[in-house]
Amino acid sequence: MDKTERRRALLLINTKSRRGQEAIDPVIGRLERAGLSVTLEPFEALPEIARDIVRLRDRADLIVVGGGDGSVSSAAMAVMESGLPMGIIPLGTANDLARTLDIPMELTGAADVIARGATRLVDMGTVNGHAFFNVASIGLSSDLAQDLDPMLKKRFGRLGYALAALKVLAKAGHFKARILEKGLSIEVDTYQIAVGNGRHYGGGNVVQENAEIDDGHLDLYSLEMKNLWKLALMLRSFRSGKHGAWNEVRTAKCVEFDIETAEPMPVNADGEIVTSTPAHFKVHPKAISVFAPEE
């Protein structure tokens, strides 16, 4: 194939991620051997991603994001507006979107998925206009996102998350909130409210046992136990998505939710604090075409 006929890939890589430096050469090599012309655009901070896509999208036929779930979600709005397909090179700690789409964790394997060209239309969630693919939440996981030292995360990966989680659980408290769904209002006393768009979150937990990233709705759960210690008994059910069977876990499905709290509380979307309550959650069905293994 003549170079002028090659499809143009804009590759954005977080060079400061845990695996960023090791990814660049083998990923570019695999994509170029498959006939793609690759333009590398490194980034260090998440706000750079959308700006780079807007600036360079006219020179690309596809966009490839190398980073964690936060990086991919930060690209989402600009990718959707560009109308270009998106590839994922999973360089993060959890890589839950890649897990949901069966994209290999091995980097050249992920590049091969892009090279083969099969795509899947996936839903995108938004909270106050900020995109997320996996889950957005208020409470425990937001506290974890704020307390997690970036250097601890980079050095120890999932162990870093576990250490930060123990610290958060030790001082966790419940809060009162109002959940609005289809015009109905529910008052809750909870430790966490989570709204899922995809299937996996938190390093392999399941949003709901039947959840898929192209099912056209959001899945909500609220942790309303009296004592947080009971969460330890529930952990297995969260891995399988069957936590709704517990009386202490409220669940709901809808295309839009509103959550209000007495005081503004931070909202964690795919591992990043992006906004605060009051929060409006919405699903955008089949919003983005993502390179994925054929189903």
C-alpha positions as CSV (number, residue, x, y, z in Angstrom):
1,M,0.0,0.0,0.0
2,D,1.3,3.4,-0.9
3,K,1.9,5.7,2.1
4,T,-0.5,8.3,0.6
5,E,-3.3,5.8,0.7
6,R,-2.7,4.8,4.3
7,R,-5.4,5.5,6.9
8,R,-4.2,8.1,9.4
9,A,-4.2,7.3,13.1
10,L,-3.8,10.0,15.7
11,L,-2.2,8.3,18.7
12,L,-2.5,10.1,22.0
13,I,-0.5,8.5,24.8
14,N,-0.1,9.5,28.5
15,T,3.7,9.2,28.8
16,K,3.4,9.5,32.5
17,S,1.1,6.5,32.9
18,R,2.4,3.3,34.6
19,R,3.1,1.8,31.1
20,G,3.2,4.8,28.9
21,Q,6.9,4.8,28.0
22,E,7.0,1.1,27.2
23,A,4.0,1.4,24.9
24,I,5.1,3.9,22.3
25,D,7.5,2.0,20.1
26,P,5.8,-1.5,20.0
27,V,2.3,0.0,19.5
28,I,3.4,2.4,16.7
29,G,5.3,-0.5,15.1
30,R,2.3,-2.8,15.1
31,L,0.0,-0.2,13.7
32,E,2.4,0.9,10.9
33,R,3.0,-2.7,9.9
34,A,-0.8,-3.0,9.5
35,G,-0.8,-0.2,7.0
36,L,-1.6,2.8,9.2
37,S,0.2,6.1,9.2
38,V,0.6,7.1,12.8
39,T,0.9,10.7,14.3
40,L,2.0,10.6,17.9
41,E,0.7,13.3,20.3
42,P,1.9,12.8,23.9
43,F,-0.1,14.3,26.7
44,E,0.5,14.7,30.4
45,A,-2.7,16.2,31.7
46,L,-6.3,15.1,30.9
47,P,-7.6,18.4,29.6
48,E,-5.0,18.3,26.9
49,I,-6.6,15.3,25.2
50,A,-9.8,16.9,24.0
51,R,-7.9,20.0,22.8
52,D,-5.5,17.8,20.8
53,I,-8.3,15.9,19.2
54,V,-10.1,19.1,18.2
55,R,-6.9,20.6,16.8
56,L,-5.8,17.5,14.9
57,R,-8.9,15.6,13.9
58,D,-9.0,16.9,10.3
59,R,-5.6,15.1,9.8
60,A,-6.9,11.8,11.1
61,D,-9.1,8.9,10.0
62,L,-9.2,7.3,13.5
63,I,-8.2,8.3,17.0
64,V,-6.2,6.0,19.4
65,V,-6.1,6.8,23.1
66,G,-3.3,5.2,25.2
67,G,-4.0,5.6,28.9
68,G,-6.4,4.6,31.7
69,D,-10.2,4.9,31.9
70,G,-9.9,8.5,32.9
71,S,-8.0,9.3,29.7
72,V,-10.4,7.5,27.5
73,S,-13.4,9.3,29.1
74,S,-11.6,12.6,28.8
75,A,-11.4,12.0,25.0
76,A,-15.0,10.9,24.6
77,M,-16.8,14.2,23.9
78,A,-14.2,15.3,21.3
79,V,-14.2,11.9,19.7
80,M,-18.0,11.9,19.5
81,E,-18.0,15.3,17.9
82,S,-15.3,14.3,15.4
83,G,-17.4,11.3,14.2
84,L,-14.1,9.2,14.0
85,P,-13.7,5.7,15.4
86,M,-11.7,5.3,18.6
87,G,-9.1,2.7,19.5
88,I,-7.9,2.0,23.1
89,I,-4.4,1.0,24.3
90,P,-5.0,0.1,27.9
91,L,-2.2,1.7,30.0
92,G,-4.1,2.3,33.2
93,T,-4.5,0.4,36.4
94,A,-8.1,-0.9,36.1
95,N,-8.7,-0.6,32.3
96,D,-12.4,-1.4,32.9
97,L,-13.6,-0.2,29.5
98,A,-11.1,-2.4,27.8
99,R,-12.3,-5.3,30.0
100,T,-15.9,-4.6,29.1
101,L,-15.0,-4.7,25.3
102,D,-12.7,-7.7,25.6
103,I,-9.7,-5.7,24.4
104,P,-6.5,-7.4,25.3
105,M,-4.4,-6.0,28.2
106,E,-1.3,-6.9,26.3
107,L,-0.4,-3.7,24.3
108,T,0.4,-5.2,20.9
109,G,-2.7,-7.3,21.2
110,A,-4.7,-4.1,21.7
111,A,-3.0,-2.6,18.7
112,D,-3.9,-5.7,16.7
113,V,-7.6,-5.1,17.5
114,I,-7.3,-1.6,16.0
115,A,-5.4,-2.9,13.0
116,R,-8.2,-5.5,12.2
117,G,-10.7,-2.7,12.0
118,A,-13.8,-4.3,13.6
119,T,-15.8,-1.7,15.6
120,R,-18.6,-1.7,18.1
121,L,-21.1,1.2,18.8
122,V,-21.1,1.9,22.5
123,D,-23.2,4.0,24.8
124,M,-21.7,7.0,26.6
125,G,-22.9,8.3,30.0
126,T,-22.7,12.0,31.0
127,V,-22.9,13.6,34.4
128,N,-23.4,17.4,34.3
129,G,-22.0,17.2,30.7
130,H,-18.9,15.2,31.6
131,A,-18.5,11.9,29.8
132,F,-18.0,8.5,31.5
133,F,-18.0,5.0,30.0
134,N,-18.0,2.8,33.2
135,V,-19.5,4.4,36.3
136,A,-19.9,7.8,38.0
137,S,-20.5,7.9,41.7
138,I,-20.9,10.0,44.9
139,G,-19.7,8.9,48.3
140,L,-17.1,6.3,49.0
141,S,-15.4,6.1,45.5
142,S,-15.2,9.9,45.3
143,D,-13.5,9.9,48.7
144,L,-11.1,7.3,47.3
145,A,-10.4,9.3,44.2
146,Q,-9.5,12.4,46.2
147,D,-7.4,10.5,48.8
148,L,-5.4,8.4,46.2
149,D,-1.9,9.7,45.9
150,P,-1.0,9.7,42.2
151,M,2.6,8.4,43.0
152,L,1.1,5.6,45.1
153,K,-1.2,4.7,42.2
154,K,1.7,4.8,39.6
155,R,4.1,2.8,41.8
156,F,1.8,0.1,43.3
157,G,-1.2,0.0,40.9
158,R,-4.1,-2.0,42.4
159,L,-2.3,-2.3,45.7
160,G,-2.2,1.5,45.8
161,Y,-6.0,1.5,45.4
162,A,-6.4,-1.1,48.2
163,L,-4.2,1.0,50.6
164,A,-6.2,4.1,49.9
165,A,-9.5,2.2,50.2
166,L,-8.6,1.1,53.7
167,K,-8.0,4.7,54.7
168,V,-11.3,5.8,53.2
169,L,-13.3,3.1,54.8
170,A,-11.9,3.8,58.2
171,K,-13.4,7.3,58.2
172,A,-16.4,6.8,55.9
173,G,-19.8,8.3,56.8
174,H,-23.2,8.1,55.2
175,F,-25.1,11.0,53.7
176,K,-28.7,11.9,52.8
177,A,-29.6,12.4,49.1
178,R,-32.6,12.7,46.9
179,I,-32.8,10.5,43.8
180,L,-35.1,11.7,41.0
181,E,-36.2,9.2,38.3
182,K,-39.0,9.6,35.8
183,G,-40.6,12.4,37.9
184,L,-40.4,10.3,41.2
185,S,-38.4,11.5,44.1
186,I,-36.8,9.1,46.7
187,E,-35.0,10.2,49.9
188,V,-32.1,7.9,50.8
189,D,-29.5,7.6,53.6
190,T,-26.5,6.1,51.9
191,Y,-22.8,5.6,51.8
192,Q,-22.6,5.6,48.1
193,I,-24.7,6.2,45.0
194,A,-23.2,4.8,41.7
195,V,-24.6,5.2,38.2
196,G,-23.2,2.7,35.7
197,N,-23.1,3.0,31.9
198,G,-20.9,0.0,31.0
199,R,-20.4,-3.4,32.5
200,H,-17.1,-3.3,34.5
201,Y,-15.8,-0.8,37.0
202,G,-13.4,-0.6,39.9
203,G,-11.0,-3.1,38.5
204,G,-13.5,-5.8,37.6
205,N,-16.6,-5.3,39.6
206,V,-19.8,-5.6,37.6
207,V,-22.3,-2.7,37.4
208,Q,-25.3,-5.1,37.2
209,E,-25.4,-8.7,36.2
210,N,-27.1,-8.0,32.9
211,A,-25.5,-4.7,32.1
212,E,-23.9,-4.0,28.8
213,I,-22.3,-1.0,27.3
214,D,-24.7,-0.8,24.4
215,D,-28.0,-1.5,26.2
216,G,-29.3,2.0,26.1
217,H,-29.8,2.7,29.8
218,L,-28.0,3.5,33.1
219,D,-27.9,1.2,36.1
220,L,-28.0,2.9,39.6
221,Y,-27.3,1.4,43.0
222,S,-27.3,3.0,46.4
223,L,-25.5,1.4,49.5
224,E,-28.0,1.9,52.4
225,M,-26.7,-0.4,55.1
226,K,-26.6,0.8,58.7
227,N,-23.0,-0.4,59.3
228,L,-20.3,-0.3,56.6
229,W,-18.7,-3.5,57.9
230,K,-21.4,-5.4,56.1
231,L,-19.9,-4.3,52.8
232,A,-17.2,-7.0,53.4
233,L,-19.9,-9.7,53.2
234,M,-21.2,-8.2,49.9
235,L,-17.9,-8.0,48.0
236,R,-18.4,-11.3,46.1
237,S,-21.8,-10.1,44.8
238,F,-20.3,-6.9,43.5
239,R,-17.8,-8.9,41.4
240,S,-20.7,-10.8,39.8
241,G,-23.2,-7.8,39.6
242,K,-25.7,-9.5,41.9
243,H,-25.4,-6.9,44.7
244,G,-29.1,-5.9,44.1
245,A,-30.2,-9.1,45.9
246,W,-29.1,-7.5,49.2
247,N,-31.9,-5.6,51.1
248,E,-29.4,-2.9,51.8
249,V,-28.7,-2.1,48.1
250,R,-31.3,-0.1,46.2
251,T,-31.1,-0.5,42.4
252,A,-32.8,1.2,39.5
253,K,-32.6,1.4,35.7
254,C,-33.4,4.5,33.6
255,V,-32.0,6.7,30.9
256,E,-31.7,9.7,33.1
257,F,-31.2,10.3,36.9
258,D,-30.9,13.4,39.0
259,I,-29.2,13.3,42.4
260,E,-29.4,16.1,45.0
261,T,-27.6,16.4,48.3
262,A,-27.9,19.0,51.1
263,E,-24.4,20.3,50.4
264,P,-22.4,19.9,47.2
265,M,-20.6,16.6,47.0
266,P,-17.9,15.6,44.5
267,V,-18.7,13.2,41.7
268,N,-16.2,10.6,40.5
269,A,-16.5,9.7,36.8
270,D,-14.2,6.8,35.7
271,G,-11.7,7.5,38.5
272,E,-11.6,11.3,38.1
273,I,-13.4,14.0,40.1
274,V,-15.2,16.0,37.4
275,T,-18.2,17.8,39.0
276,S,-20.3,18.0,42.1
277,T,-24.0,17.6,43.1
278,P,-26.6,18.4,42.1
279,A,-25.8,15.9,39.4
280,H,-27.8,15.1,36.2
281,F,-26.9,11.7,34.7
282,K,-27.9,10.8,31.1
283,V,-27.1,8.0,28.7
284,H,-26.3,8.7,25.0
285,P,-27.0,5.4,23.2
286,K,-24.5,4.2,20.6
287,A,-22.6,7.5,20.8
288,I,-19.1,6.3,19.7
289,S,-17.6,3.7,17.5
290,V,-14.8,1.8,19.3
291,F,-12.4,-0.7,17.8
292,A,-13.1,-4.0,19.6
293,P,-12.8,-7.8,18.9
294,E,-15.7,-9.1,16.8
295,E,-18.6,-10.4,18.9
